[in-house]
């Protein structure tokens, strides 16, 4: 027996399981698939939502907007209106009436002779319907 014969031999297949055992396995898999998707889908949506909505913006202007049901968030640079609306509904269970997005250019900065620039970023102003409120801004 040579060294290369190990790799040239075909592996034997495992004997087939009886039909009754196969049916039980299929039923278990089917019942697991029916019960689980809702929980998996919600965690996936939430994970994506946290990638879209980075953090709420807390400022005087944002506080004035919150009194009029307009909430401001810093969002991902590649986020869209539809993605922001889906993220708000996934995280807070509230469907926004309107989503406006503003692209903010980074400021020019200097440290002595060294000049630089801050990152560009996006912010979203989310308008809710009357009666809806986000728990992030409850004190406002």
C-alpha positions as CSV (number, residue, x, y, z in Angstrom):
1,X,0.0,0.0,0.0
2,X,1.5,3.2,-1.1
3,X,1.2,6.6,0.5
4,X,-1.1,8.0,-2.2
5,X,-3.6,5.2,-2.0
6,X,-5.1,6.8,1.1
7,X,-6.3,9.7,-0.9
8,X,-7.5,7.7,-3.9
9,X,-9.9,5.4,-2.0
10,X,-13.6,6.4,-2.2
11,X,-15.4,6.9,1.1
12,X,-18.3,4.6,1.8
13,X,-21.7,6.2,2.4
14,X,-23.4,5.7,5.7
15,X,-26.3,3.3,5.6
16,X,-29.7,4.9,5.0
17,X,-31.9,5.4,8.1
18,X,-35.3,3.8,8.2
19,X,-38.3,5.8,6.9
20,X,-39.9,6.2,10.3
21,X,-36.7,7.8,11.7
22,X,-36.5,10.1,8.7
23,X,-40.1,11.2,9.2
24,X,-39.4,12.1,12.9
25,X,-36.4,14.2,12.0
26,X,-38.4,16.0,9.3
27,X,-41.2,16.7,11.8
28,X,-38.8,18.1,14.4
29,X,-37.2,20.4,11.9
30,X,-40.5,21.6,10.5
31,X,-41.8,22.4,14.0
32,X,-38.6,24.3,14.9
33,X,-38.8,26.3,11.7
34,X,-42.4,27.4,12.5
35,X,-41.7,28.5,16.0
36,X,-38.4,30.4,15.6
37,X,-38.6,32.8,12.6
38,X,-40.4,35.6,14.5
39,X,-37.7,35.8,17.2
40,X,-34.9,35.6,14.7
41,X,-36.4,38.2,12.5
42,X,-36.8,40.7,15.3
43,X,-33.2,40.3,16.5
44,X,-31.9,40.7,12.9
45,X,-34.0,43.9,12.4
46,X,-32.8,45.3,15.7
47,X,-29.2,44.5,14.9
48,X,-29.5,46.4,11.6
49,X,-31.4,49.2,13.3
50,X,-28.4,49.8,15.6
51,X,-26.2,50.0,12.6
52,X,-28.4,52.7,11.0
53,X,-29.2,54.8,14.1
54,X,-26.0,55.6,15.8
55,X,-27.1,57.9,18.7
56,X,-29.7,60.6,19.5
57,X,-28.6,64.1,19.2
58,X,-29.0,66.0,22.4
59,X,-28.9,69.8,21.9
60,X,-31.1,72.8,22.5
61,X,-32.4,72.8,18.9
62,X,-33.2,69.0,19.2
63,X,-35.0,69.6,22.4
64,X,-37.2,72.3,20.8
65,X,-37.9,69.9,17.9
66,X,-38.9,67.1,20.4
67,X,-41.6,69.4,21.7
68,X,-43.1,69.3,18.2
69,X,-42.7,65.5,17.8
70,X,-39.5,65.9,15.7
71,X,-36.6,63.7,17.0
72,X,-33.0,64.0,15.8
73,X,-30.6,61.1,15.4
74,X,-27.0,60.8,14.1
75,X,-27.2,58.1,11.5
76,X,-24.8,56.0,9.4
77,X,-23.3,57.8,6.4
78,X,-24.9,55.2,4.0
79,X,-28.3,55.2,5.6
80,X,-31.5,56.1,3.6
81,X,-34.9,57.4,4.5
82,X,-36.5,54.0,4.2
83,X,-33.8,52.4,6.3
84,X,-34.1,55.0,9.0
85,X,-37.9,54.6,9.1
86,X,-37.5,50.8,9.4
87,X,-35.0,51.2,12.1
88,X,-37.3,53.5,14.1
89,X,-40.2,51.1,13.8
90,X,-38.0,48.1,14.7
91,X,-36.5,49.7,17.8
92,X,-39.4,51.7,19.2
93,X,-42.5,50.2,17.6
94,X,-43.5,53.6,16.2
95,X,-44.0,54.3,12.5
96,X,-42.6,57.7,11.6
97,X,-44.8,60.2,9.6
98,X,-41.8,61.8,7.9
99,X,-38.0,61.3,7.7
100,X,-35.7,64.2,6.7
101,X,-32.0,63.6,6.2
102,X,-29.2,66.2,6.4
103,X,-25.6,65.6,5.3
104,X,-23.3,67.5,7.6
105,X,-19.8,68.3,6.3
106,X,-16.9,67.9,8.7
107,X,-15.3,71.0,10.1
108,X,-11.8,72.1,9.2
109,X,-9.5,71.9,12.2
110,X,-5.9,72.8,13.0
111,X,-3.5,71.6,15.6
112,X,-0.6,74.1,15.3
113,X,0.8,73.7,11.8
114,X,-1.1,70.5,11.1
115,X,-4.4,71.0,9.3
116,X,-7.1,68.4,9.2
117,X,-10.8,67.8,8.8
118,X,-13.4,66.1,10.9
119,X,-15.5,63.3,9.4
120,X,-18.6,64.0,7.4
121,X,-21.8,62.6,9.0
122,X,-25.5,62.4,8.5
123,X,-28.4,63.3,10.8
124,X,-32.1,62.4,10.5
125,X,-35.0,64.4,11.7
126,X,-37.9,62.0,12.4
127,X,-41.4,63.4,12.6
128,X,-44.0,61.3,14.5
129,X,-47.8,61.3,14.3
130,X,-49.8,63.0,17.1
131,X,-49.9,60.8,20.2
132,X,-46.6,58.9,19.5
133,X,-43.5,59.5,21.5
134,X,-40.0,57.9,21.7
135,X,-38.9,56.8,25.1
136,X,-35.4,58.3,24.5
137,X,-36.9,61.8,24.7
138,X,-39.5,61.2,27.4
139,X,-38.3,64.0,29.7
140,X,-38.6,66.6,26.9
